[in-house]
């Protein structure tokens, strides 16, 4: 990463929207078990392993370099003062040194902003837990990573055997920056290629790459932005047929009376979960069987995501009922959808989302899941035409926009507007697929990896689940001023799962008859 790599508009937005009350980093709480005969220093072994593999993920050594006066998006540049001891820390866990204590500490630590003067990630190792366990809390800014890229980083950190694999050291030097005469020559070559090739707008949009200086002075920024605007204009022209098709599909769905009913179901009722959040967090994790959840989805004629939504729905419904605040109208969930193609491991964000009603107005667990399957199918149909539009709108760049967006984000945070505005969605529910095989780090077996995601103003509760081996690890994160002890809600999930399984179990008479 010798030259600066400018952030996309989507990646940069996570920086601009960040406030002290709304940190924009994501992370995980991993639980390891050391071998019974382990005699080493896990913290030092783990740190040495990460150091030996840093070149696999260059983003780990990249810091932000702001544009002068914030007139354009910042760039990732290699940190020439990188110090691993500022990123991996040995942390202490008070008695009784159990998982519940670790969860409380993780909630507290997840509320703290990352230092933007350094690469935007930190690892904390908690040794001395019960049953020879070790905790690892990691966090990385969302500007650098999404769920798909996080899974790619997982493959860098973990091994498939207790003996760490050997990773070849980096080879070759850094590429020198371009001189002005080289930039001018490349610019002429790009224009010559553009005008000499046959007229094919879509192909031109795909192939055109104008030169960049990669520097951070105002003149270079203006030049690079001009090159970007030219590329964007060409890409826009090349993608007009696709965008017109997507827009026409959206208009066609909106004009359909059945689709209008689906849109009405996506309107979110106000709840106690949709308020301004404080700068404190409450976190808890819980696990259920992956194979049983998949079997349940198959019985219901849905997907694993539908079961996850049904469990989240049941938990939120039960919690709000306890306080007598469950709305008559169904709550909704914001569900991120990855745009990342298979094999794409770039450290950036490639995601958009849909809104789905989660049937909290239905008491029966079986009927609730069936309603969620129907609603999620409609939501996917409504959002499908937008997938083609997202790459076109997710990287719009305008000089001066960064500072404007930051001011608006701070104003929104300080004005408590989320207390009075209708919520876009009531909760966030995300499902990140993970590895099925057992993983290890520095000789320790990975037992669980609970996601720790983002709470926002107006959407205080985030439930993210990651699959690992034959389990689903759920991570609940919430603004602590809204739910001080989210463990109460987390404990409801296994009960909801049992109720859902019981709803799909064959009648006792059928079981008895089969046994005879």
Secondary structure, DSSP 8 states (H G I E B T S, - for coil): --S-EE--HHHHHHHHT-BTTB--EEEEEEEEE--TT--S-HHHHHHHHHHHHGGG-GGGGEEEE--GGG-S--EEEE-TT--GGGTEEEE---TT-SHHHHHHHHHHHHTS---TTS-SEEEEEE-S-GGGEEEEEEEEETTT--HHHHHHHHHHH-BSSSS--------S-------HHHHHHHHHHHHHHHHHS-S-HHHHHHH---------SHHHHHHHHHHHHHHHHHHHHHTHHHHHHHHHHHHHHHHSHHHHHHHHHT-----TTSS---S-EEEEEEEEEHHHHHHHHHHHTS-HHHHHHHHHHHHHHHHHHHTT---SS--EEEEEEE---TT---SS--EEEEEEE--TT--SHHHHHHHHHHHHHHHHHHHHHHHHHHHHHTT---TTHHHHHHHHHHHHHHHTGGGTS--S-SEEEEEE---SS--EETTEEEEEEEEE---BTTB-EEEEEEEETTEEEEEEEEETTT-S-THHHHTHHHHHHHHHHHHHS--HHHHHHHH-
